[in-house]
Amino acid sequence: MPQENLVKLECVECKRINYHTRRNKKKIKAKLELKKHCRWCKKHTIHKEAK
């Protein structure tokens, strides 16, 4: 798994990094924004791509 394609997904409510995923940065220019389950908030929240 190439390191340059890895991105971290951070919960917008509690600001914790809960997920890691891959993104083709040449094809998808915008930052990822997915609705995923946060185990700290104990509900589904928006997770945005972090640095």
N, C-alpha and C positions, 0 to 999 in steps of 0.2 A: 504494500500500500504506500504510494508516494506521499511524502510528508507535505508537499506543497498543496495537495488537494484536501487535506484535513481542515475542518472548521469546528469550532466549539459553539454549542447552542446554550444560551443563557436565559434563564427565566426572567421575564420583565418585572415580576412582582417581588421576588425575594433576591434576585441578582445572583443566583447560584448557577454554576455550570453543571448541567445534568446530562448532556448528550454530546457525543462527537459523531460527525458524519463527514461525507466527502462531497465536494462540489467542483465541477469543471469550471474553473475561473475564466477560461477563454470563451466558453459558450454562455455562461450565466454571469452577467456583470453585476446584477443587483445582489444585495445581501439576503441570505435566507431568512425566512420568517415562517415558522411552523407552529401549529397548535399541538402541544404534547403534554403528557402528564408529568407534573412536578411532584416528587415524593416529599418535598419539604412543605409545600403549600397544600398537598393532598387533594389536588384538583387539576383539571386541564387548563393550562395557561398558554399564552403566546411565548414562544422561545425564539429569540433573535440571535443572529450570528454575532459572536464576540471576537475580539482580537486574539 
